[in-house]
Amino acid sequence: MKKDRKQSMKVALKGSMCGGGGGGGRTHDIEQISKDDGSMLSFSNGILPSLGARSSRRVKLRRSIISPFDPQYRNWENFLVVLVFYTAGVCPFEFGFMHQPIRALSITDNVVNALFAIDIVLMFFVAYTDKITYLLIDDHKEIAKRYLKTWFVLDVISCIPSEAAHHVLPGKIQTYGYFNILRLWRLRRVSAMFARLEKDRRYDYFWVRCIKLLCVTIFTVHFAACVFYLLADKYKDPARTWIGASMEDFHQRSYFVRYVTSMYWSMTTVTTTGYGDLHPVNTGEMIFDTFFMLFNLGLSSYLIGNMTNLIVHNTSRTRRFRDTLQSASGFAARNQLPVRLQEQMLAHLSLRYRTDSEGVQQQEILESLPKAIRSSIAHFLFYNVVDKVYLFAGVSNDLLFQLVTEMKPEYFPPREDVVLQNEAPTDLYVLVTGAVDLIAQSNGIEQVVGELKTGDVCGEIGVLCYRPQLFTVRTKRLSQLLRLNRTSFLNLLQANVGDGTIIMNNLLQHLKERNDPIMQEILTDTESMLARGRMDVPLSLCFAVGRGDDLLLNQLLRRGVDPNEVDGSGRTAMHIAAASGYEHCISLLLEYGANVNMKDSEGNVPLWDAILGGHGKIIKLLSDNGARLSAGDVGQYACTAAEQNRLDLLRLIVRHGGDVTLPKCSGTTALHAAVSEGNVAMVEFLLRQGAEADKPDIHGWTPRGLAEHQGHEEILTLLQTVKSETPRKSYVPIPDLGATHLPKYNSEPVMTPAPEAHLGGEHRRRRRSNSFHNSLIGIMAAASSGKPQT
């Protein structure tokens, strides 16, 4: 098993470097970004597909072709880069200082040359990217043709051992040093490596550029030092050289001393320090030094330009901030703005600079991301906060997710105005961190009327009711708020009318709980508009009853809402009121003719909901108004009572006209359930009510059979004593009162407007039509009725 596993791993490794076998064999997907398990960084190395549906996302390489994006091949290239650094240091040194090869150094050079020779062979099997079509070319002939025309000759020459060149070239030529200098052709690999690192987000761009510039400088100084010494070493009069003038016996000095002295003069020349202790003496040195200083002009410009660009880039944000502050100060002074307003301006600009520079609020970056990523970020950061806001309690998760996506986080410094009193309602805010004061202005005097903390919302009354903002909202300390635009908010609610109803009722409930006179005035105004029928609000009876709000229920019934309307599960307001024990709501529903015997989708009637809830007053009220259990699925009720071992429920069912011997839809009777539970008292009671011991269910099981199968001896004895004749039933049938079963309404329940005859002319003249149509209530009404908003 282990052997097979190792063999399969070898095949996998081989397949990752090359294409598979012939025919329909293994192929390699070189486009890393198309892999399901690909790295998130692979797009920086792979090939982007062209636009359009015709572009191929998966490219299959031919047999024995290596992908240039293969991780193993990339590791091989990185290993060769390390060898290039060795070549960059050793080759100029051999060129300038050494006449004959050293054994250890020669062996190392030949090993390095052999590794680069292997790379030459591999280059004939590596696919390349066409510069015009950006497609991978994997044809053997095209790969060989391209390589032979470009780098092949120089790559081969740089791999020839120095010993071999010594035997081929004329003896007068210093083959060892001159030939080795050709190996610097390999430096192109270092340039390509730095180009990749600059695009790799795992590495800091600033330090990658600095290291690159440092490497360029060190190599320049090193190469120039070797050339300087070569000129002095080859000159016929050693005393008339730059090093011989200060070190007459320099040929007898160690390599280390000569190299350090050469590096010192090269560095002083590159940096243009010019101490004067070393200087060119003969003509050849002067000529080389002249051209080298010309080269230094370009090198210095390159280094200074790059470093300046890096530094300016890091400080450009601070420079723009200071310019903005200066402009804002000048604007405030020129227009003689109040000191407090000037402080707010400068504090806001300073805070925005901090949030941007510290990466807290990168709005430009967020806006550049796809919507799905922005939504995920917003959901992760703010969903828990928005979920606790009272205004959104009970809304669907879908709407809550959409709301969080539309919210924009903003920071406000201390004592900055977020919302101004009486301004147009354009946004609402959710407080994430910090605290704000609610300030009311009267006769030019400001008074703090409230305080909001984390999880509170401000500006919602103005946005939902489309009225001027009630208070000035001012931060007490550094605060973070989520801003939700009114237009975006209402657009979402138009597609979620039911959630809009919940939000509006949350607002009304919030106003009821506030003892503030201003809030009570708003609540009174809203409720009076509801009573006059001037708001076509899509509020359902089930919603009102679910909250036990008999006042709202009365208003809805007065506007002509069907008392028998149903919710999504087929339950009416009567069902909900009976299950919850809301006596006043039931009385209102009965007053408006609600059907007390209407079944929901599960066959339950309101009386059964009241019995399950144990609401005695509700049971009596419903029974006095014609409610009966026989209108529902009595068999289901009886089985439920038997499964719960509640003999009292069975007695109540019988007392209210239910036949406990009836089966439910599966054919199972209460006697089946009682026998399965082993409840002897319940079995005896059911037998007295006329339950049949030999009545099978849909699976063929009878109560007697169940008792025998489960070994209930006492129940079997009780069943055997049952007389063959059917006993008289103790329940008294209640005649059918002729109540009709009203159909369910599929459309959204909507309050209908009051008749024109009931509204006086004075009311019509004072109607604020614009406020209504622009409020949440008017928008929901238009969306619910399907009429365009005017």
C-alpha positions in Angstrom: 0.0 0.0 0.0 2.8 2.4 1.0 4.7 1.5 -2.2 1.7 2.3 -4.4 1.2 5.6 -2.6 4.9 6.6 -3.1 4.7 5.6 -6.8 1.5 7.7 -7.3 3.2 10.6 -5.6 6.1 10.3 -8.0 3.8 10.3 -11.0 2.0 13.3 -9.6 5.2 15.2 -9.2 6.3 14.3 -12.7 2.9 15.3 -14.1 3.1 18.7 -12.4 6.3 19.5 -14.3 5.5 18.0 -17.7 2.6 17.0 -19.8 1.2 13.5 -19.6 1.5 10.6 -21.9 0.4 10.2 -25.4 -3.1 9.7 -26.7 -5.7 10.7 -24.1 -3.1 10.7 -21.3 -2.4 13.1 -18.4 -2.6 16.8 -19.3 -1.5 19.8 -17.2 -3.6 22.8 -16.5 -1.2 25.7 -16.6 -3.7 28.4 -15.8 -3.5 28.4 -12.0 -6.3 30.8 -11.5 -8.8 28.3 -13.0 -8.0 25.7 -10.4 -10.6 25.1 -7.7 -7.9 24.6 -5.1 -5.5 27.2 -6.6 -3.7 29.8 -4.5 -5.2 33.3 -4.1 -1.8 34.6 -5.3 -1.7 32.4 -8.4 -3.3 35.1 -10.6 -0.1 37.1 -10.4 1.8 34.3 -12.1 -0.8 32.7 -14.4 -2.2 33.8 -17.7 -5.4 35.8 -17.7 -8.0 34.6 -20.1 -9.0 36.9 -22.9 -12.4 38.6 -22.9 -15.5 36.8 -24.2 -17.0 33.4 -23.8 -14.8 32.0 -26.6 -11.7 32.3 -24.5 -10.3 29.0 -23.2 -9.8 28.9 -19.4 -7.9 25.6 -19.4 -4.8 25.1 -21.5 -3.4 21.6 -22.0 0.3 21.3 -22.6 1.8 18.8 -24.9 3.8 15.9 -23.7 7.1 16.6 -22.0 6.5 20.4 -21.9 7.1 22.3 -18.7 4.9 25.1 -17.6 6.8 28.3 -16.8 4.4 28.8 -14.0 4.9 25.5 -12.4 6.0 25.8 -8.7 8.8 23.3 -9.0 10.2 25.1 -12.1 9.9 28.4 -10.2 11.9 26.9 -7.3 14.6 25.8 -9.8 14.8 29.4 -11.2 15.1 30.8 -7.7 18.0 28.4 -7.0 19.7 29.6 -10.1 19.4 33.2 -8.9 21.4 32.2 -5.9 24.1 30.9 -8.2 24.0 34.2 -10.2 24.9 36.1 -7.0 27.9 33.8 -6.7 28.8 34.5 -10.3 28.4 38.3 -9.8 30.9 38.2 -7.0 33.5 35.7 -8.2 33.8 36.4 -11.9 34.9 40.1 -11.7 37.3 39.1 -8.9 38.8 36.4 -11.1 38.9 38.9 -14.0 40.8 41.5 -12.1 42.9 39.8 -9.5 43.7 36.3 -10.5 46.1 35.0 -13.2 45.7 31.3 -12.6 42.7 29.4 -11.3 42.6 28.1 -7.8 41.7 24.5 -7.5 38.8 24.9 -5.0 37.4 27.9 -6.9 37.8 26.2 -10.2 35.8 23.1 -9.0 33.0 25.4 -7.7 32.9 27.3 -11.0 32.6 24.1 -13.0 29.8 22.8 -10.7 27.9 26.1 -11.2 28.5 25.9 -14.9 27.1 22.3 -15.0 23.9 23.4 -13.3 23.4 26.2 -15.8 24.1 23.7 -18.6 21.2 21.6 -17.2 19.0 24.7 -17.4 20.0 25.2 -21.1 18.6 21.7 -21.8 15.5 22.5 -19.8 14.9 25.7 -21.8 14.1 23.5 -24.9 11.1 22.0 -23.0 9.7 25.1 -21.3 6.7 26.8 -22.9 6.8 30.5 -23.4 4.2 33.2 -23.6 3.6 34.9 -26.9 3.9 38.7 -26.5 1.0 39.4 -28.9 -1.7 36.8 -28.1 -0.5 36.1 -24.5 -1.0 32.4 -25.2 1.4 29.7 -24.1 3.4 28.2 -27.0 4.1 24.5 -26.3 5.3 23.5 -29.8 8.8 21.9 -29.6 10.0 23.5 -32.8 8.8 27.0 -31.9 10.4 26.8 -28.5 13.7 25.6 -29.9 13.6 28.2 -32.7 12.9 31.1 -30.3 15.6 30.0 -27.8 18.2 29.5 -30.5 17.6 33.1 -31.8 17.8 34.8 -28.4 19.8 33.6 -25.5 21.2 30.2 -26.5 24.6 31.4 -27.8 25.4 33.5 -24.8 24.1 30.9 -22.4 26.4 28.2 -23.9 29.4 30.5 -24.0 28.9 31.4 -20.3 28.9 27.7 -19.4 32.2 26.8 -21.1 34.8 25.9 -18.5 37.8 28.2 -18.3 40.2 25.2 -18.7 38.6 24.3 -22.0 38.8 27.9 -23.3 42.5 28.0 -22.4 43.2 25.2 -24.8 41.1 26.7 -27.6 42.0 30.4 -27.6 45.5 31.8 -28.4 48.0 31.6 -25.6 48.7 35.4 -25.6 45.1 36.1 -24.5 44.5 35.9 -20.7 41.8 33.4 -21.2 41.0 32.8 -17.5 39.8 36.3 -16.5 38.6 37.6 -19.9 36.4 34.5 -20.6 34.9 34.4 -17.1 33.6 37.9 -17.5 31.1 36.6 -20.1 29.2 34.8 -17.3 27.8 38.1 -16.1 25.2 37.6 -18.8 23.4 35.6 -16.2 22.6 38.8 -14.3 19.4 39.1 -16.3 17.9 36.5 -14.0 18.3 38.7 -11.0 16.5 41.5 -12.8 13.6 39.2 -13.6 13.5 38.0 -9.9 13.3 41.6 -8.6 10.5 42.4 -11.1 8.5 39.5 -9.7 9.1 40.4 -6.1 7.9 44.0 -6.7 4.5 42.6 -7.8 4.3 40.1 -4.9 2.1 41.5 -2.1 3.8 39.2 0.4 6.9 41.5 0.3 7.1 45.1 1.1 7.6 47.1 -2.1 9.7 49.8 -0.4 12.2 47.3 0.9 12.3 45.3 -2.3 13.2 48.5 -4.2 15.8 49.5 -1.6 17.5 46.0 -1.7 17.5 46.2 -5.5 19.2 49.6 -5.5 21.7 48.4 -2.9 22.6 45.4 -5.0 23.1 47.6 -8.1 25.4 49.9 -6.1 27.4 47.1 -4.5 27.9 45.4 -7.8 29.0 48.6 -9.5 31.5 49.3 -6.8 32.8 45.7 -6.8 33.1 45.6 -10.6 34.9 49.0 -10.8 37.3 47.9 -8.0 38.3 44.8 -10.0 38.8 46.9 -13.2 40.8 49.5 -11.3 43.2 46.8 -10.0 43.4 45.2 -13.4 44.6 48.4 -14.9 47.3 48.8 -12.2 48.3 45.1 -12.4 48.8 45.1 -16.2 50.6 48.5 -16.4 54.3 48.2 -17.3 55.5 50.4 -14.4 53.8 49.4 -11.2 55.1 52.6 -9.4 53.1 54.8 -11.9 49.7 53.4 -11.0 47.1 54.6 -8.6 47.8 51.8 -6.1 51.6 51.7 -6.6 52.0 55.4 -5.7 50.9 54.6 -2.2 51.7 50.9 -1.9 54.9 50.0 -3.8 54.9 46.3 -3.0 51.2 45.8 -3.7 51.9 42.6 -5.7 53.3 41.0 -2.5 50.3 41.9 -0.5 47.4 39.5 0.2 44.3 39.4 -2.0 42.3 40.8 0.9 44.5 43.9 1.3 44.5 44.6 -2.5 40.8 44.0 -2.8 39.9 46.3 0.2 42.1 49.0 -1.2 40.5 48.8 -4.6 37.0 48.8 -3.0 37.9 51.9 -1.0 39.0 53.8 -4.1 36.0 52.6 -6.1 33.6 53.7 -3.3 35.1 57.1 -3.0 34.8 57.5 -6.8 31.2 56.4 -6.8 30.2 58.6 -3.9 32.3 61.5 -5.4 33.9 62.0 -1.9 37.5 62.5 -3.3 39.8 62.5 -0.3 42.8 62.8 -2.6 44.8 59.9 -1.1 44.2 57.8 -4.2 43.9 59.1 -7.7 44.6 58.0 -11.3 48.3 58.3 -12.3 48.8 57.1 -15.9 46.7 57.8 -19.0 44.8 54.6 -19.1 43.6 55.0 -15.5 42.5 58.6 -16.3 40.6 57.5 -19.4 38.8 54.7 -17.5 38.1 57.0 -14.5 36.6 59.6 -16.8 34.2 57.2 -18.3 33.4 55.7 -14.9 32.5 59.1 -13.5 30.3 59.7 -16.5 28.6 56.4 -15.7 28.3 57.6 -12.1 26.3 60.6 -13.2 23.6 58.2 -14.6 23.8 55.8 -11.6 23.5 58.7 -9.1 20.5 60.1 -11.0 18.9 56.6 -11.0 19.5 56.1 -7.3 18.4 59.5 -6.2 15.3 59.5 -8.5 14.2 56.1 -7.1 14.8 57.0 -3.5 13.1 60.3 -3.9 10.1 58.6 -5.5 9.8 56.1 -2.6 10.1 58.7 0.1 7.7 61.2 -1.6 5.2 58.4 -2.1 5.2 57.6 1.6 4.8 61.2 2.6 2.4 62.3 -0.1 -0.7 61.6 2.1 0.7 63.8 4.9 1.5 66.6 2.4 -2.1 66.5 1.0 -3.4 66.6 4.5 -1.4 69.6 5.5 -2.5 71.4 2.3 -6.1 70.6 3.0 -5.8 71.9 6.6 -4.2 75.1 5.3 -6.9 75.6 2.7 -9.7 74.9 5.3 -8.2 77.4 7.7 -7.9 80.0 5.0 -11.5 79.5 3.9 -12.7 79.8 7.5 -10.7 83.0 8.1 -11.7 84.5 4.8 -15.5 83.9 5.5 -15.3 84.7 9.2 -16.8 81.5 10.3 -17.6 81.0 14.0 -14.8 79.4 16.1 -16.9 76.3 16.9 -17.5 75.7 13.2 -13.9 76.1 12.4 -13.0 73.6 15.1 -15.5 71.1 13.7 -14.0 71.5 10.2 -10.4 71.0 11.3 -11.3 68.1 13.7 -13.2 66.3 10.9 -10.3 66.7 8.5 -7.8 65.5 11.1 -9.9 62.5 12.0 -10.4 61.5 8.3 -6.6 61.6 7.8 -6.1 59.3 10.8 -8.7 56.8 9.7 -7.2 56.7 6.2 -3.6 56.5 7.3 -4.2 53.9 10.0 -6.2 51.7 7.6 -9.5 51.9 9.6 -11.7 53.4 6.9 -10.4 52.7 3.4 -13.5 53.7 1.5 -11.8 53.9 -1.9 -10.5 50.4 -1.5 -13.9 49.1 -0.4 -15.6 50.7 -3.4 -13.1 49.1 -5.8 -14.0 45.6 -4.5 -16.8 43.5 -6.0 -20.2 43.8 -4.3 -20.0 40.3 -2.9 -16.7 41.0 -1.1 -18.0 44.3 0.2 -21.2 42.6 1.5 -19.2 40.0 3.3 -17.0 42.6 4.9 -20.0 44.6 6.0 -21.7 41.5 7.3 -18.7 40.5 9.4 -18.1 44.0 10.9 -21.6 45.3 11.5 -24.3 42.6 11.3 -24.3 42.0 15.0 -24.7 45.7 15.8 -27.6 46.2 13.3 -29.3 43.1 14.4 -29.8 44.6 17.9 -31.4 47.9 16.7 -35.0 48.1 17.9 -36.1 49.4 14.5 -35.1 46.1 12.8 -36.4 43.7 15.4 -38.3 40.9 13.8 -37.4 41.7 10.2 -36.2 38.9 7.8 -32.5 38.0 7.7 -32.5 38.8 4.0 -33.5 42.4 4.6 -31.1 42.8 7.4 -28.2 41.5 5.3 -29.2 44.0 2.5 -29.4 46.9 5.0 -25.9 46.2 6.4 -24.5 46.1 2.8 -26.0 49.6 2.1 -24.6 51.2 5.3 -21.5 53.3 5.2 -19.3 53.5 8.3 -18.2 57.0 9.3 -16.1 58.5 12.2 -17.1 61.7 13.9 -14.8 63.6 16.3 -16.1 64.9 19.7 -18.7 67.7 19.6 -19.4 67.4 15.9 -23.0 67.7 14.6 -24.2 64.6 12.8 -27.8 65.7 12.2 -29.2 69.2 12.5 -32.6 70.0 13.8 -35.2 70.8 11.1 -32.9 69.7 8.2 -34.3 67.4 5.5 -34.4 63.7 6.4 -31.7 62.2 4.0 -30.0 59.6 6.3 -30.5 57.6 9.4 -27.6 56.6 11.6 -26.8 53.6 13.8 -24.3 54.2 16.6 -21.5 51.5 16.6 -19.2 53.0 19.2 -19.2 56.2 21.3 -22.1 58.3 22.4 -24.2 61.2 21.1 -26.5 63.8 22.6 -30.0 64.7 21.3 -30.3 68.5 21.4 -33.5 70.5 21.0 -33.2 74.2 20.1 -35.9 76.6 21.2 -35.6 80.4 20.9 -31.9 80.0 20.3 -31.3 78.0 23.4 -30.0 74.4 23.2 -31.2 71.8 25.6 -30.0 68.2 25.8 -33.1 66.0 25.8 -31.5 62.5 25.5 -28.4 60.4 25.0 -27.8 57.6 22.5 -25.2 54.8 23.0 -24.0 51.7 21.1 -26.9 50.1 19.2 -29.2 53.1 19.2 -30.5 54.7 16.0 -31.0 58.4 15.3 -32.8 60.2 12.4 -35.3 57.3 11.9 -38.4 59.4 12.6 -37.6 61.9 10.0 -36.7 59.2 7.4 -39.7 57.0 8.0 -42.3 59.8 8.4 -40.7 62.2 6.0 -40.7 65.1 8.4 -37.9 67.5 9.4 -35.4 66.1 11.9 -36.6 66.6 15.4 -33.3 67.0 17.1 -29.7 68.0 16.6 -27.5 65.0 17.1 -24.0 65.9 18.4 -21.2 63.5 19.4 -20.0 63.5 23.0 -16.7 61.7 22.2 -15.1 60.0 19.2 -17.9 58.0 17.7 -18.4 55.5 14.8 -21.8 55.5 13.1 -23.3 53.6 10.2 -25.0 55.9 7.7 -28.0 54.5 5.7 -29.2 56.7 2.9 -33.0 57.2 2.9 -33.4 56.4 -0.8 -31.5 53.1 -0.6 -33.5 52.2 2.6 -36.9 52.8 1.0 -35.9 51.0 -2.2 -35.2 47.9 -0.2 -38.5 48.2 1.7 -40.4 48.5 -1.5 -39.3 45.0 -2.3 -40.0 43.8 1.3 -43.4 45.3 2.2 -43.9 42.9 5.0 -40.6 43.9 6.7 -41.6 47.5 6.1 -44.7 46.8 8.1 -42.7 45.4 11.0 -40.3 48.4 10.9 -43.1 50.9 11.0 -44.8 49.1 13.9 -41.5 48.9 15.8 -41.3 52.6 15.5 -44.9 53.0 16.8 -44.1 50.7 19.7 -41.0 52.7 20.5 -42.9 55.9 20.5 -45.5 54.4 22.9 -42.8 53.4 25.3 -41.3 56.9 25.4 -42.5 59.4 27.9 -41.1 62.4 26.0 -43.9 64.9 25.2 -42.5 65.3 21.7 -42.6 61.6 21.0 -46.1 61.4 22.3 -47.2 64.2 20.0 -45.7 62.3 17.0 -47.4 59.1 18.2 -50.8 60.9 18.6 -50.4 62.5 15.1 -49.6 59.1 13.5 -52.5 57.3 15.3 -55.0 60.1 14.4 -54.0 59.8 10.8 -54.6 56.1 11.0 -58.0 56.6 12.6 -59.0 59.1 9.9 -58.0 56.6 7.2 -55.4 58.8 5.7 -52.7 56.1 5.7 -53.1 53.1 3.4 -50.8 51.0 5.6 -50.3 47.3 4.8 -50.8 46.2 8.4 -52.3 42.7 9.0 -54.7 41.7 11.7 -52.3 38.8 12.6 -49.5 41.3 13.2 -51.7 43.4 15.5 -53.0 40.4 17.4 -49.6 38.9 17.7 -48.5 42.0 19.6 -51.8 42.1 21.6 -52.4 45.6 20.3 -56.2 45.8 20.5 -56.2 49.5 19.7 -54.5 48.8 16.4 -56.7 45.8 15.8 -59.8 48.0 16.3 -58.5 50.6 13.8 -57.8 47.9 11.2 -61.2 46.3 11.6 -62.9 49.7 11.4 -61.2 50.3 8.1 -62.8 47.2 6.7 -60.0 44.6 6.9 -61.4 41.1 6.5 -61.6 39.6 10.1 -60.9 36.2 8.6 -57.7 37.0 6.7 -55.0 34.4 7.1 -51.2 34.5 7.4 -48.7 32.4 5.6 -49.6 29.3 7.6 -53.3 29.6 7.2 -53.9 30.9 10.7 -56.4 33.7 11.3 -56.2 36.4 13.9 -58.7 34.4 15.9 -56.3 31.4 16.1 -53.5 33.7 17.3 -55.6 35.4 19.9 -57.0 32.1 21.2 -53.6 30.6 21.5 -52.2 33.7 23.3 -55.2 34.3 25.5 -56.0 37.8 24.3 -59.6 38.1 25.4 -60.1 41.7 24.2 -58.8 40.9 20.7 -61.2 37.9 20.5 -64.1 40.1 21.5 -63.3 42.6 18.8 -63.0 39.9 16.2 -66.3 38.4 17.3 -67.9 41.8 17.1 -66.8 42.1 13.4 -68.0 38.7 12.5 -64.9 36.5 12.6 -65.5 32.8 12.0 -64.8 30.9 15.2 -64.7 27.5 13.5 -62.2 28.2 10.7 -59.4 25.7 10.3 -55.8 26.5 9.6 -53.5 24.6 7.3 -53.0 21.9 10.0 -56.7 21.4 10.8 -56.7 23.3 14.1 -59.6 25.5 15.1 -59.4 28.5 17.6 -61.1 26.5 20.3 -58.5 23.8 20.2 -55.7 26.5 20.4 -57.4 27.9 23.5 -57.7 24.4 25.1 -54.0 23.7 24.4 -53.1 27.0 26.0 -55.3 26.4 29.0 -57.2 29.7 28.7 -60.5 29.0 30.5 -62.1 32.4 29.8 -61.2 32.1 26.1 -62.7 28.6 25.9 -65.9 29.8 27.5 -66.1 32.9 25.3 -65.6 30.9 22.1 -68.0 28.1 23.2 -70.7 30.7 23.9 -70.3 32.1 20.4 -70.7 28.7 18.6 -67.2 27.4 18.6 -67.0 23.6 18.3 -64.1 21.1 18.0 -65.9 19.0 15.5 -65.3 21.7 12.9 -61.6 20.7 13.0 -59.6 17.5 12.9 -60.8 16.0 16.1 -58.9 12.7 15.4 -55.7 14.7 15.4 -56.6 16.5 18.6 -57.4 13.2 20.4 -54.1 11.6 19.2 -52.2 14.6 20.4 -53.8 14.3 23.9 -53.1 10.6 24.0 -49.5 11.0 22.9 -49.0 13.5 25.7 -50.7 11.2 28.3 -53.2 14.0 29.1 -56.5 12.4 30.0 -57.7 15.9 31.0 -57.4 17.0 27.4 -59.4 14.0 26.2 -62.2 14.9 28.7 -62.2 18.5 27.4 -62.5 17.3 23.9 -65.5 15.2 24.8 -67.0 18.0 26.8 -66.8 20.4 23.8 -68.4 18.0 21.4 -65.4 16.1 20.0 -65.5 12.4 19.0 -62.3 11.0 20.5 -62.9 7.7 18.5 -62.2 9.4 15.1 -58.9 8.6 13.4 -56.5 11.1 12.0 -55.4 11.2 8.4 -53.0 8.2 8.9 -55.8 6.1 10.3 -54.4 6.1 13.8 -56.8 6.7 16.6 -56.4 7.9 20.1 -56.8 4.3 21.3 -53.7 3.3 19.2 -51.7 6.1 20.9 -53.0 5.2 24.4 -52.1 1.5 23.9 -48.6 2.4 22.6 -48.1 4.6 25.7 -49.4 1.8 28.0 -51.9 4.2 29.7 -54.5 1.9 31.1 -56.8 4.7 32.5 -56.8 6.4 29.1 -57.6 3.1 27.3 -60.5 2.5 29.7 -61.8 6.0 29.1 -61.6 5.7 25.3 -63.4 2.3 25.4 -66.2 3.8 27.3 -66.4 6.5 24.6 -66.9 3.7 22.0 -63.4 3.3 20.7 -62.9 0.1 18.6 -60.2 -2.2 19.7 -60.0 -3.9 16.3 -59.9 -0.9 14.0 -56.7 -0.9 11.9 -54.7 2.0 10.8 -53.2 2.4 7.3 -50.4 0.0 8.2 -52.9 -2.7 9.4 -52.2 -2.4 13.1 -55.1 -2.6 15.5 -55.0 -1.4 19.1 -55.4 -5.1 20.2 -52.5 -6.1 18.0 -50.4 -3.3 19.4 -51.2 -4.5 22.9 -50.3 -8.1 22.1 -47.1 -7.0 20.3 -45.9 -4.8 23.2 -47.0 -7.3 25.9 -49.5 -5.0 27.7 -51.4 -7.8 29.6 -53.6 -5.5 31.6 -54.7 -3.6 28.5 -55.4 -6.9 26.7 -57.6 -8.1 29.6 -59.4 -4.8 29.5 -59.9 -5.1 25.7 -61.3 -8.6 26.0 -64.0 -7.4 28.5 -65.3 -5.0 26.0 -68.9 -5.8 24.9 -69.5 -6.4 21.3 -72.2 -3.8 21.1 -71.2 -0.2 20.6 -71.7 1.8 23.8 -73.6 4.9 23.9 -71.5 8.0 23.4 -71.5 10.5 26.2 -70.9 13.6 24.1 -73.8 15.7 22.9 -73.7 16.6 19.2 -73.9 20.2 18.4 -75.8 21.1 15.3 -74.0 22.8 12.4 -74.5 26.5 12.6 -73.9 26.9 8.9 -70.6 28.9 9.3 -68.9 29.1 6.0 -65.2 28.4 5.4 -63.8 31.6 4.0 -61.0 31.2 1.5 -57.4 32.3 2.1 -56.2 35.6 0.7 -53.0 35.3 -1.3 -52.3 39.0 -1.7 -50.8 41.2 0.9 -53.5 42.4 3.4 -53.9 46.2 2.9 -56.1 48.7 4.7 -58.6 50.2 2.3 -59.1 53.9 2.3 -62.1 55.3 4.0 -65.1 56.4 1.8 -65.0 59.9 0.7 -68.4 60.6 2.3 -66.9 60.0 5.7 -64.2 62.6 5.3 -65.1 66.2 5.6 -63.8 68.9 3.3 -61.8 70.4 6.0 -59.9 67.2 6.5 -59.1 67.0 2.8 -57.9 70.5 2.7 -55.4 70.0 5.6 -54.1 66.7 4.3 -50.3 66.7 3.8 -50.2 64.6 0.7 -46.5 65.1 0.0 -45.4 64.0 3.5 -47.6 60.9 3.2 -46.4 59.8 -0.2 -42.8 60.3 0.7 -43.1 58.5 4.1 -42.4 54.8 4.5 -46.1 54.3 5.0 -47.0 55.9 1.7 -44.3 54.0 -0.2 -45.3 50.7 1.3 -48.9 51.4 0.4 -48.0 52.2 -3.2 -45.8 49.1 -3.4 -48.6 46.9 -1.9 -51.3 48.2 -4.2 -49.2 48.1 -7.3 -49.9 51.8 -8.1 -47.1 54.2 -9.1 -46.0 56.6 -6.4 -46.9 60.2 -7.1 
